[in-house]
């Protein structure tokens, strides 16, 4: 089964940027879509961004215009560029790859936005 490993999180000041990576152990193109989701302390996990196997993207209203999802088929990595970060973006960020036969989550990477 494909495994996903997120990286790139950290501490950043408001207005700063980070690029998160989600590295797949197999071909990311085997999945119909890949989502980025996040979970803040004491809150439910929420969807942030999506890329389909055809390259179509979509974003939650709260991040539209600030975050960008992209894909590199070699080496099977999905990225999430986070710009103009706000304190309310603080959360653990997860990638989630979905196909008709599987639903795979990574372990998450912490993003903290604070001055």
Secondary structure, DSSP 8 states (H G I E B T S, - for coil): ---EEEE--EEE-TT--EEEEEEESS-GGGSSEEEEEEE-TTS--EEEEEEETT--EEE-TTTTTTEEEEEETTTTEEEEEE-S--GGG-EEEEEEEEETTEEEE---EEEEE--
